[in-house]
Each structure stands twice: as structure tokens, then as C-alpha cells.
């Protein structure tokens, strides 16, 4: 049988599941089975213990819970309204299951806003700090078990306090609600969006590596900058921006606490770098958005009046690209390049961008290459106006699904 300690450990996760799926019997039972499999805790027994203080082994608890959910649906149809879990639970144990007399129902206030156990923050509808931390723990357990990655992105609303003082609490609350909508629009069903603090939001991104998390976070940052650059209050743009930090398991951390700390460190560096920027955790303190690209996947063509020169992309940032080529280019030379995804299905439409060569380095011979064949690493800085406010680059990366399978919905 499950004890109180085990029940408390998964309490928040089960309650959120209950709120979402209580009327969908098959989906709810399937999710309870998944929790049992992943956590080793009897989820059906845990949920009944949380609600009633009654202990069953999980097989018996599973039968009871099937009956409770079915009974709720029947009562709701008969009365023409949703009777809720508490009424269905009480009526089931008192009037349907005759073996239990006068069960003591506990935690009835857990569904009320502001009782400390709510899974949703009332103003924005985002997950609470407690739910966020539970989600991080849960996803790391899952990632360890199945050999997956999981990322965390934490954001701080730049200068939100002074903006709130200037525009007033009513406008500030409206800004927070709109910001939450923008955040939810950038994530998948399996992701968790949370509001851990007054001017903080965060994401838990299962099955997402550093590149994928960086892409989602940068999309959100760009959308906030663009939306609130147009949104006016007192005759002037609100001008809200966000800074963010990203960290990934297992590359950056091995525990939930360490993962959150690493994401926070990246956020602090983003704030210190001038705000309105997303940084990944990196001991080398990399100061720009960079995606390390899969070897051989992305081809770079240097366009010009002469023959097209072909190379292989190594990494890509908002500021430029590094690629290899068997031919040299002159440092300072203005060029136009085309970046093509070489996946079998053709990938997204090629990205064309102008820039200036800023780096040329001859590479040593690599194993397997033709003897005497020269290979150069070339760095190109993009023109500031070559990419439309970053949208072209982000669209290309998102359509290529760089490290974000399954992709954002």
C-alpha cells in the first residue's frame, strides 16, 4: 500500500491530471497507468489516499477510481451539470460502494484559488512555482529512464517593476496576461509554462535538446519584443522585453536543482549583457545565440558571378555562420550565401543571406579526406538588415526542427 510520503511526492501532478481529464475516463486511466509505470508509485491508490485518507492496494484502487469517474459522468448527465469530483467521490463511497461508511474527505479546499496547493497561478493561468518544480523533477526522472534530454528555459521581464509603477497595476496585470498567451502559443502540449515569480516565467521542455530549447526561447523573446513594441499605454509603446537563460539535461546538469541553477546563471548573464537576449548555460560564457549544426546536414553555397562554391555549415548564430570549404575567400569580402537543408525530404526553403567574411583558417587534414586536399574554415558576419528582424533565420531553423523533436505545435 502507498504511504503518505509517496502520495505527497506526486500529489501536485495527480491533481493537475484530475483537473484536466476527470471527464475523459479512458485518457485519465491511461495517464494514471503511465504515472505508475514511470514513478513506481501506485497512482490510483495515491489519488484516493489524497482525497479520502483511505488506503487500498493499487489494483483495488484502480477499480474504485474507474467507478468514481464513471459515477461522476452519470450524476452529471442526470442533473444536467457537472457535479465535480468531491460530490461524485462522496456519493460513490457512501451510496454505491456499501463496504465503506462515512469516509473522511480531506483537502476539499485544494480546488480553491489561493490555498497554496493550486496548480495554476490565478492571474495568468500558468503553472505555479511549485508545479514548475514538480514538473522539472518528473521530466528528469523520465529522461533518465528513457535516455532522453529535457531543457529548462527561465525568463525575466526586463524592467517590469518600473513599468508597473509607471502604468499602474491594472495595465501591468493586463501585460502579464498577454505575455502568458504569447508564451503558451510557442509551446507544445507536453511542455509546461509556469510563472515562478512576480516578473518571471519559465518553461519545462521534455525531449528537447539545447538547440531546440534555444529556438523556442528565442521565438518567445522576439514575439514579446514585437508585440509590446506595438502595444500602447498612455500614448506610448509598452516596450516590454524579456531576457532568458537555457540549460539542458544531461549536458549541463544531473539533478533538478542543478538544472534550475544553471538556467538561472545563464539568465543572470543575459541580464548583465544588456537584456532582451537569450543565453544558454555555458562555462565558456558564450554571448550569442548559436546552433551547432549536424555534420553533413547543411550545405552552404557561395553565390556570385563565377562558379558556385559549396561548403558544409558547422554552426549558425543570429550574427553569422561558420562553414568549411575547399576554396578560400578573402577576409573583408562581401558575399551572398544560400543555406540548404540536405535532409531526404528536402527540408525547408533555402535561406539566402548577405554578409562579410571575417575569418579564414586553414584546417589540418582530416582522416578519410583525399591526401593534399585543402580545407578551410570560413566565418561570415551577416548584414544587420539581411535577415528580417531575425524571422527568416528562426523560420529556417524551426522548419528544420533543429534539436526539437517533436517540434513545437
C-alpha positions in Angstrom: 0.0 0.0 0.0 1.1 3.6 -0.6 2.1 5.7 2.3 1.6 9.4 2.9 5.2 10.4 1.9 4.8 8.8 -1.6 1.4 10.3 -2.0 2.7 13.8 -1.2 5.5 13.4 -3.7 3.2 13.1 -6.7 0.2 15.0 -5.3 0.6 18.1 -7.5 1.0 16.1 -10.6 -2.1 13.9 -9.9 -4.3 16.9 -9.1 -3.4 18.7 -12.3 -4.2 15.5 -14.2 -7.5 15.3 -12.4 -8.5 18.8 -13.3 -7.6 18.2 -16.9 -9.0 14.8 -17.6 -11.6 13.8 -15.0 -14.4 13.6 -17.6 -12.4 11.5 -20.0 -12.3 8.1 -18.4 -10.1 6.3 -20.8 -7.5 9.1 -21.1 -7.4 9.6 -17.3 -6.9 5.9 -16.6 -4.2 5.7 -19.2 -2.4 8.6 -17.7 -2.6 7.1 -14.2 -1.1 3.9 -15.5 1.7 5.9 -17.1 2.4 7.7 -13.7 2.6 4.3 -12.0 5.0 2.9 -14.6 7.3 6.0 -14.6 7.4 6.7 -10.8 7.0 3.3 -9.3 4.2 4.7 -7.2 0.6 3.3 -7.4 -1.0 6.4 -8.8 -4.6 5.2 -8.4 -4.0 4.4 -4.7 -2.2 7.7 -4.3 -5.1 9.7 -5.7 -7.7 8.1 -3.5 -5.5 8.4 -0.4 -5.0 12.2 -1.2 -8.8 12.7 -1.4 -10.1 10.4 1.3 -7.3 9.1 3.6 -8.5 5.6 2.6 -5.8 3.1 1.7 -6.1 0.4 -1.0 -3.6 -1.6 -3.0 -3.3 -0.2 -6.5 -5.4 -2.9 -8.2 -8.4 -2.3 -5.9 -7.8 1.4 -6.1 -7.9 1.2 -9.9 -11.3 -0.4 -9.8 -12.6 2.2 -7.4 -11.3 5.1 -9.5 -12.9 3.7 -12.6 -16.2 3.6 -10.7 -15.8 7.1 -9.3 -15.1 8.7 -12.7 -18.0 6.8 -14.3 -20.3 7.7 -11.4 -19.4 11.4 -11.8 -20.3 11.3 -15.5 -23.7 9.5 -14.7 -24.6 12.0 -12.0 -23.6 14.9 -14.2 -25.9 13.7 -17.0 -28.8 13.1 -14.6 -28.6 16.5 -13.0 -27.6 18.4 -16.2 -24.5 19.9 -14.7 -21.0 18.7 -13.7 -21.2 17.6 -10.1 -17.5 17.7 -9.6 -15.1 15.2 -8.1 -15.9 15.8 -4.5 -19.7 15.1 -4.8 -19.1 12.0 -7.0 -16.5 10.7 -4.7 -18.6 11.1 -1.6 -21.7 9.6 -3.2 -19.7 6.7 -4.6 -18.2 5.6 -1.3 -21.4 6.2 0.8 -24.2 5.1 -1.6 -22.6 2.9 -4.3 -19.8 1.1 -2.6 -21.6 -0.2 0.6 -18.4 -1.5 2.2 -17.2 2.0 3.2 -19.2 4.0 5.7 -18.7 7.7 6.4 -15.3 8.3 4.7 -13.4 11.4 5.9 -12.9 13.6 2.9 -9.8 15.8 3.1 -8.2 18.6 1.1 -11.6 19.8 -0.1 -10.1 23.3 -0.4 -7.4 22.2 -2.8 -9.5 23.3 -5.8 -9.9 26.8 -4.5 -7.7 29.6 -5.7 -5.0 30.8 -3.3 -4.9 27.9 -0.9 -1.3 27.2 -1.6 -1.9 23.9 -3.4 -3.4 25.2 -6.7 -1.5 24.1 -9.7 -2.3 27.2 -11.7 -1.4 30.8 -11.0 -4.7 32.7 -10.9 -3.8 35.8 -12.9 -2.1 34.3 -15.9 -3.3 30.6 -15.8 0.4 29.5 -15.9 1.6 26.8 -13.6 2.7 27.8 -10.1 6.3 27.7 -8.9 5.5 24.5 -7.0 4.0 22.8 -10.1 7.0 24.0 -12.2 9.5 22.4 -9.8 7.5 19.2 -9.7 7.4 19.1 -13.5 11.2 19.5 -13.6 11.7 16.6 -11.2 9.2 14.5 -13.1 10.7 15.1 -16.5 14.3 14.4 -15.3 13.1 11.1 -13.9 11.5 10.3 -17.2 14.6 11.5 -19.1 16.9 9.3 -17.1 14.7 6.2 -17.5 14.4 6.5 -21.3 17.7 8.2 -22.2 16.1 11.4 -23.3 17.0 15.1 -23.0 15.0 17.8 -21.2 15.6 21.5 -21.1 14.5 24.4 -18.9 14.2 28.0 -20.0 13.8 30.7 -17.4 12.8 34.3 -18.3 12.8 37.6 -16.5 10.6 40.5 -17.7 13.0 43.3 -18.3 12.3 46.4 -16.1 8.8 45.2 -15.3 8.8 46.8 -11.8 9.4 50.4 -13.1 6.9 49.8 -16.0 4.3 48.6 -13.4 4.8 51.7 -11.3 4.6 53.9 -14.3 1.5 52.4 -16.0 -0.3 51.1 -12.9 -1.2 47.7 -11.6 -4.3 47.3 -13.9 -2.2 47.7 -17.0 0.6 45.6 -15.5 -1.8 42.7 -14.9 -3.0 43.0 -18.5 0.5 42.9 -19.8 1.2 39.7 -17.7 -1.9 38.0 -19.1 -1.0 38.9 -22.7 2.6 37.8 -22.1 1.3 34.4 -20.8 -0.8 34.0 -24.0 2.3 34.6 -26.1 4.2 32.1 -24.1 1.6 29.4 -24.4 1.4 30.0 -28.2 5.0 28.9 -28.5 4.9 25.5 -26.8 3.6 22.0 -27.3 1.1 20.1 -25.3 3.8 18.2 -23.4 5.6 21.4 -22.4 4.9 23.2 -19.1 4.7 27.0 -18.9 5.0 28.5 -15.5 5.1 31.8 -13.5 7.6 31.1 -10.7 7.7 34.8 -9.6 6.2 38.2 -10.0 8.2 39.1 -13.1 9.5 35.6 -14.0 8.2 32.9 -16.4 9.7 29.6 -17.2 9.3 26.5 -19.5 10.0 22.8 -19.0 10.7 21.3 -22.4 10.7 17.5 -22.5 12.5 15.6 -25.3 14.2 18.9 -26.3 18.0 19.5 -26.5 19.8 22.8 -26.2 19.3 23.9 -29.8 15.6 23.1 -29.6 15.1 25.0 -26.3 17.1 27.9 -27.6 14.9 28.1 -30.6 11.7 28.1 -28.6 13.1 30.7 -26.1 14.3 33.0 -28.9 10.9 32.8 -30.6 9.2 33.8 -27.4 11.7 36.7 -26.9 11.2 38.0 -30.4 7.4 37.8 -30.2 7.3 39.7 -26.9 9.6 42.4 -28.3 7.5 42.7 -31.4 4.0 42.6 -29.7 4.7 45.0 -26.9 6.6 47.3 -29.3 3.2 47.9 -30.9 1.1 47.8 -27.8 0.4 51.2 -26.4 -0.4 52.5 -22.9 -0.7 56.3 -22.1 0.0 57.1 -25.7 3.4 55.3 -25.8 4.5 51.8 -26.6 4.7 49.5 -23.6 8.1 48.3 -24.9 8.3 45.1 -22.7 11.1 42.8 -23.5 12.4 39.6 -21.8 15.8 38.1 -21.1 16.2 34.3 -20.8 18.6 31.5 -19.8 18.5 27.9 -21.0 20.0 24.7 -19.5 19.7 21.1 -20.6 19.9 17.7 -19.0 22.2 15.8 -19.2 24.7 18.0 -20.8 24.5 20.9 -18.3 23.2 19.2 -15.1 22.3 15.9 -13.5 19.7 17.0 -10.9 16.6 19.2 -10.9 18.3 21.7 -8.6 21.4 21.9 -10.6 19.5 22.3 -13.9 17.5 25.2 -12.5 20.6 26.8 -11.1 22.4 26.5 -14.5 19.4 28.1 -16.3 19.4 30.9 -13.7 23.1 31.5 -14.3 22.5 31.9 -18.0 19.7 34.3 -17.2 21.9 36.4 -15.0 24.5 36.7 -17.8 21.7 37.7 -20.2 20.6 40.5 -17.9 24.2 41.6 -17.4 24.7 41.6 -21.2 22.1 44.4 -21.7 18.8 42.5 -21.5 16.5 41.4 -24.3 18.6 38.4 -25.1 18.6 34.6 -24.6 21.7 32.8 -23.5 22.5 29.1 -22.9 24.4 27.9 -19.9 28.0 27.5 -21.0 31.1 27.6 -18.8 32.8 29.5 -21.7 30.2 32.3 -21.4 29.2 32.3 -25.0 27.4 35.6 -25.6 25.3 34.9 -28.6 22.6 32.7 -29.9 24.4 29.8 -31.6 23.2 26.5 -33.0 25.8 23.7 -33.6 24.7 22.0 -36.7 24.7 18.3 -37.5 27.7 17.4 -39.6 26.9 17.0 -43.3 23.3 18.1 -43.0 23.5 21.7 -44.1 25.2 22.8 -47.3 26.4 26.3 -47.9 26.6 27.8 -51.4 28.5 31.0 -52.0 26.7 32.8 -54.8 28.4 35.0 -57.3 29.1 35.7 -61.0 31.7 32.8 -61.1 31.1 29.2 -60.3 29.1 28.4 -57.1 31.4 27.4 -54.3 29.9 24.7 -52.0 30.8 24.1 -48.3 29.4 22.5 -45.2 27.9 24.5 -42.4 29.3 23.9 -38.9 27.4 26.4 -36.7 25.0 29.2 -37.1 24.1 32.2 -34.9 21.9 35.3 -35.1 25.1 37.2 -36.1 26.7 34.9 -38.6 27.7 31.4 -39.9 30.9 29.2 -39.8 31.3 26.7 -42.7 34.1 24.7 -44.3 35.0 25.0 -47.9 37.8 23.6 -50.2 38.2 27.1 -51.6 39.3 30.3 -49.9 37.5 33.6 -49.6 39.1 37.0 -48.8 38.6 38.4 -45.4 36.5 41.6 -45.8 34.9 40.3 -49.0 31.1 40.9 -49.3 29.3 37.8 -50.3 25.8 36.2 -50.6 25.3 32.7 -49.4 22.5 30.1 -49.6 22.0 27.7 -46.7 20.3 24.4 -47.7 19.0 21.6 -45.5 20.1 18.3 -47.1 17.6 16.0 -45.4 16.0 13.4 -47.7 12.6 15.2 -47.7 14.2 18.4 -48.9 13.8 20.4 -45.7 12.6 24.0 -45.7 13.1 26.6 -48.4 16.8 27.5 -48.6 17.9 30.6 -46.6 19.6 33.3 -48.5 21.6 36.0 -46.7 24.3 38.6 -47.3 27.4 39.1 -45.2 31.1 39.8 -44.9 33.9 37.3 -44.5 35.5 37.9 -41.1 37.5 34.7 -40.6 39.6 32.4 -42.7 41.5 29.4 -41.3 43.2 26.5 -43.0 42.2 23.2 -41.3 44.5 20.3 -40.8 43.9 17.2 -43.0 41.1 15.1 -41.6 41.1 11.3 -41.6 39.4 9.9 -44.7 40.0 13.0 -46.8 41.9 12.9 -50.0 45.7 13.5 -49.4 46.7 17.0 -50.2 43.2 18.3 -50.3 42.9 21.7 -48.7 40.0 22.6 -46.4 39.3 26.0 -44.9 37.0 27.2 -42.2 35.3 30.4 -43.1 33.3 32.8 -40.8 30.8 35.2 -42.2 29.1 38.0 -40.3 25.6 38.7 -41.5 24.5 42.2 -42.6 22.3 43.7 -40.0 19.4 44.2 -42.4 19.8 41.0 -44.3 17.5 38.9 -42.1 14.1 40.4 -41.4 14.3 41.1 -37.6 15.5 37.5 -37.1 12.4 35.9 -38.5 14.0 34.4 -41.6 16.7 32.7 -39.6 14.3 31.4 -36.9 11.8 30.2 -39.5 14.5 28.2 -41.3 15.7 26.6 -38.0 12.2 25.8 -36.8 11.2 24.2 -40.1 14.4 22.2 -40.0 13.4 21.2 -36.4 16.9 21.7 -35.1 17.0 19.5 -32.0 13.4 20.0 -31.1 11.7 16.7 -32.0 8.8 16.5 -31.5 8.6 20.0 -32.9 6.7 22.9 -31.3 3.0 22.9 -32.1 
